[in-house]
Each structure stands twice: as C-alpha cells, then as structure tokens.
Amino acid sequence: MDDSVNKRRNGTERPTLRTIAKLTGLAVTTVSRALNDAPDIGQATKEKVRNVAKDVGYRPNRAGVRLRTGKTNVISLVVSSEEHMVNHTAQLVYSISDTLRGTPYHMIVTPFSSEDDPMEAIRYIVETGSADGVIINQIKPQDERVKYMLDHNFPFATHGRTDAGWSHPYFDFDNTAFGELALQKLAAKGRKNIVMVAPPFDQNYARHMIDGMESAAMAANVKVELLQNVFNNSSFSCLETEIRRVMSQKSPPDGIISSSTAATIAAVTTIESCGMTIGKDVDLVGKEAVPFLGYFRRNIIVVREDVRQAGSFLAEALMRRIRSPQDPPMMDIEYPKVAEALD
C-alpha cells in the first residue's frame, strides 16, 4: 500500500470521492453511484469501488449527502423492548446489519415499550426525515403505523402482515400453519386436552396461530383452550401461576402449545415442579428464534422461526422500496417445520 493510502487510513488526509475515483480510474459520478448501489452500475464495479473505499477508510459526510440528495442513508428498526422479544430483536439486528454491510445504509434501533404510544416513534421519523425507511414488527390487524406510512408515502417494511389488504413489503412466519402443525403433532401423540400460551390477542399473528390450532383441533376431534390470563410476553411468575392452576385441575391438559421460548421454559419448569414429566405426562410444542429448547429438554417438540432470514429479506425489500418505489413490493412467508431432534 502506498504512502498516500497509509496517510488516509491514519487520518492525516480525509479520503473523498475524488480519492476513490483517482485510485479506481473511474469518474467521480460513477464512484458516487456505485457507493449508492445504483441499479445501472455493474456488480463488479460496485465491488471494486467498495473495496477501495474500505481500504482507504472512506466515510461519507452524511450532512453533505443529505444536502445533495435529501437522503440520510439511515434505516430505522423500530422494535419492542419487552423482555420476551430480546431473542427476536437480536436476530433481526444481526441479520439486518449484516445485509446492509457494503451498502450506503446503516441501521439505528429505536426501541419502544408496551406503555408507549406505538405511533410516536413513527411520526417522529417521518416528520423529521431522520431515516430513509423503517422496519417494524408486532403487526396488528389494522395497524395504524402501516396506514400512516402508506398515507405519507414513506418507505417501510414489516415483520408480519396486516389483515387490511394493504400492499407493502413484508416478511412473515406462517403462524396459521404453526398452529395446525403443533396441534397435529400433539394429536398424533394421543393428546386430547390441549392448551395454548398465545401471543397478545391484539397482534395479528396471534389470530393466525389460534385459527390454525382450532381448525386442526376440529379435524382431530380434540379439545383446545387458550390461557386467558397470560400471554407469551407475560412475566415468568404470571406464567408459572396460570400454568400451575390449569395443571392442578381435575382434568389437566396433556398437551401445551407455546409461542415463545420464555413461555416454554415457564411451562416446563412449572409442570416438572408439579411432579409431571415432559414427553410422558404432558407433551409440549415450543416455538423459538434461537436454537435452545432442544438442549433445555430433549422431549420438547421444537419449531424454529428463522428470524435471521426475515431480517435479511426485510433489509433487501426496504432498500429496493427506497431505490425503486414504483416496483412491486417484495413479500415472502416462511413455513414452519419441526426442528430435528438432538442426539
């Protein structure tokens, strides 16, 4: 590496677009368009420019970029800070940031809690233009955040779907199929009295999951019930109290469908404290985002949701929406499958 590059990397000379143009032999405008992932610039040229930019330590002046283009090169991931969402959020953050590597975009995470107005963060981002696009999750059937961003023609993508028929980029897990699969697995083991620890009822994926379970239960002629006093985001102590209550009934459940890792752990420890055995007295289907439950108890029937796949898809879908808003939105659904049993 020559002395001029060393100087730039050591911070004694700030590299610019002209620096990269000189080192690549390309025009400044071509360098700029390559760094901004312009669709008419070839992939080989983009990689060449990005490699040189990385080598010399080039960082765009974001204030200048915004003045010239009106863009921030920021994507905001607006996610719940609730404890049960930690695994999902971590997987989304990792996969989105990994997908954005080598692009003009960087990600900021905007957390909110169940006590916050879910519209507050969205309004702020849209009204201030502090990001070029937004990714949101925990979608409701008629989600006001989605309608607001559609009405304001603001680029976004959702982890989940609404029931409103709005067209926009999304990636979803087929929770209807999960509910069906979980019930079928328990029915195949001879379970007749099944309860579900569901997501909060105001979230769309809860309705999908419940519909799938109830449809499969009718076909299998088994009894199903929803735990009414707790959800998959309830505290461990609340989950333990409710599960202990139902397991102490005269005819306790012999099968449980759990829609989060935390709820599954609470169910297992409570059932075992009641003197029962998973896989013998009670069978349990648990959904997880990170491989864990199979190591925790090998008799749990585990269904894995690939949140990293979701994050990568959402990042690509949002970048396309920002770059080419006239193109049809990218949409995809992951179908559930039971994880392989551990040896």
N, C-alpha and C positions, 0 to 999 in steps of 0.2 A: 504494500500500500504506500502511495507517495506521501510526501510531507504535507501537501495541501489537504489531503483527506484526513491525515492524523490531526492537523490543526483544527479541522472542522469537528472531528469527534471529541477533541479535548475542550471544545467550547471556545476556542480563541477566534473562530470565524464562524458565524452562523450560516449554515447551508440554506440556500434558497432554491426556487425552481430553476433559476439560471444555472446554479451549480450542477443540478442533476442533468439539465439539458446539455451542458458542456461535456459532462462525463459520459453521457449516452449517445451524443451526436444527434439528438432529436431536438425539435423545436420546442420552445417553452410551452406553447399551447398544447402540443401533443403530450408533454410531460404532465401538465395540469389535468388534461382529460383522462390520461391513464391512471393517475392517482385518484381521480373521482369516478373510476370504474365506468367510463363512457362506453356504451354498447358497441360503438363503431370502431373502437380500438382493439386490436388483436390481443389474445391472451398472452402470447409470447412477449409482446411489447409491454403489456401491463406488468408482467413478472420481472422483466428487465428493469423497468423504472422503479418498481417497489424494492427490488434488491439493492439498487444503488441508493435509493432514499434511506433504506435501513442502514446501509453501510456507512453513509456519511452522517447519520443521525438527524436526518431532516424531520422537522416538526412543523406542520402548517401553522401560520399565525391565524388563530381562529377568529380574532376580531376582524382581520383583513378579509378572511374568507366570507364572513357574514356580510361585510360591507359590499364585497364584489358580487356575491351570489344570493344573498338573503338566506343562506343555509347555515346551520350550526354544526353539521356533521355529528350530531348527538342523537342517540336513540335512548329513550327512557323506558325502563322496565318498571311498571307500577304494580307492586305485589304486596300481598298481605304480610304483616309482621307477626302473625299468630304463630304460636309455638309449633302446632302440628304441621304448618306449611314449610318448616325450615328445610326439610329434605327436598321438597319440590323446588323451592326457591334456589337452593344451592345448585341443583342440577340445571335449572334454567339459566342462572347467571353464568355457570361454566360454559354451557353449550352456546349461548348467545355470544359471549365474549370471544370464544374460540372461532366462531363463524365470522365475526367481524374483524378478526385479525387479518391484516393485509388489505383492508378496505379503508376508505376515508373516515369511517364511522367509529365512534367509541360509545360505550354504554354508561349511563348513570342509573342507579337503582333508587327508586322513590317508594319507600315503604308507607303503608297505612295500616291502621288497626280497625277492628270491628266497631270501635267507638267513633271513628272519623266519618265525615261525610265523604263517600266514595267519589263524589264529583269534584271535590275541592282541588285535588292534585291535577285532575284532567283539565279543569278550567284554567288553572294557573299555567300549565304547559302550553295550552292552545292560545290563550290570550297574550302571553308574553313571548311566544315563539321560542321558548327555551330548549326545544328539541325539534328535530325534523319529523319524528314519528314516535309512536307509543306502542308498547306491548302490554296487554292487561290479561288477568286471569280471573277466576271465580266469577264466571259469567252468569247473569240472571236471565230468566226467560225473555223479559222485555228490558234489557239492560240500558239504563239511561245514558251511561257513558258511551256506549256504541252509537246510540242515536245522536248524541251531541256531536261526536266527532264526524259522523256522516253528514250531519247538517252543516258543519263548518268545513267540510271538505279537507279534513286533516288526516294524514296517513296514519294508519294503525293496523295492528293485527291482534287477534285474540287467541288465548289458550282455552278453547271451549267455544260453544255455539249458543246463539240465542234461539228462541222459537218464533222470532218475528219475521223471518224470511228475508232479512237484510243481506245484501251481497257485500262481502268484505273478506280479507284474508283471515284464515283461521287454521288451527291445528287442534284436533280433538281426540280424545280417547273414547272408544265406543262403550260407554257405560251401560247402555241397554244390553249389549252383548255380554258385558261383565256380569250384570245381574242374572242373566239367563245361564251363563256358564257356571257361576258359583252355585246357583240353585241345583242345576243338573248334576254337578259333582257331589253335592250333599245327598241328593235323592238317590244317586247311584250307590251310595254307601248305606242306603236304607234309612236315612234320616227323614222324619215325618213332622217334626215340630221345630221350625227354623225361625230365628230372629235375625234382623239386620241392624247393625250400627251404621246408620246412613249419614250422608253429608247434611248440612243445614238445608231445610226444605225450600228456602228461597233461592237456592242455586240450581241452575238448570240441570247440571249433571246428576243431582240427587233424584230429580223426577225421572230422568232416563234410567237410572240404576234401579229404582223402585219398580218402574214399569216392566223392565226386563225380568226382575225377580218374580213379580206377581204373575206375569204371563207364563213363565216356566213352571211356577208352582201349580197353576191351574192345570197345565198339561200333565204334571206328575202326580196330581191329586195329593199334595202335601199342604200342611198348614204353615202360613208365614205371618210374621208380625214385625212391626217396626218399633224399636225402642223410642218412646215418645219424649222421654225426659232428658236424653243425652244425644249428642251427635259425634261425628268423628273428630271434631275440634274441641270437644268438651275437656275439662281438666281430668287428670288421671283419677283424682279422688271421686269426682262425679260419675265417671265411667265405672269405677270399681263398685260404688254404692248401687248403681242401677243394675249392673250385671249380677251382683250378689243377690239382689232382690228377685230377679227372674229365675236365677238358678236355685233359689230356695222355695220356689213354688211347688205345689203338689205334683204337677207335670212339667218339669223344667225343660227348656229347649235341649234338643240333642244335636243341633247344628246352628252355627253362627256365621253370618256373612259380615265381614268388617271391611270398611272402605278406607282405612288408613293404618299405617304402621303403629302409631301410638295407641289407637283403639284396639288393635290386635294384641299388643303386648298387655294392655289392661285386661282384656278378656282372658288371656292365657293365665296370667298370674292370679286373677280372681277365681277362675274355675279350679285351678290347682289348689288354692287355699281352701276351697270347699271340699277337698278330698277327691276330686274327679281327675280323670286323665284324658288329655287331648289325643284323639285317634281311637279311643276306646269308649269312653262315656259320651264324649262330645267331639264332633268334627268341626273344623274351623277353616273358612276360606278367608285369606287376607290379601289386600292389595297393597303394593309397595312401589316406591320410586327408586329405592336403593337396595341392592341385594343384602338382606339382613335376616328376614324372618325364618328362612330355611336353616340358618345357623343357630337361631334362637331356640326353635323347636322344630325338629325334623318332620313331625307329623302334621304341621300346618300345610294346607293346600295353598300355594302361593301363586298369585297372578301379578305379573310385573308390568308397570306402566313406564315406558321409555321416555322420560321427561327430557333427556338429552336430545333425542330425536326431535321432540317437539320444539325445543329451543332453537336448534339449528334451522329447522324448517321456518319457524316464525321470523327469525332474523333475515333469511333469504327472501321470504314473502314480503316483509316490510321494506327491505331495500328496493325490491322491484316496484312496490307500490309508490315509493318516493320517486324513483327514477322514471317510471313509466305508468303514471296513474290511469292512463286510458286502457291499459292491458287488463284482461280478465284477472280477478284476484286469485292468488294461489290458495288452495284449500286441500286439506288431507285429514284422514281419520286413521288412527291406529286401532287395530282389532286385538282384543285380549287373547292371551294364551297362557296356559299353566306353565310355570317355571319347572324346569327339570328337577327331579328330586336329587338331593345331595347324597353321595355315598356315605 
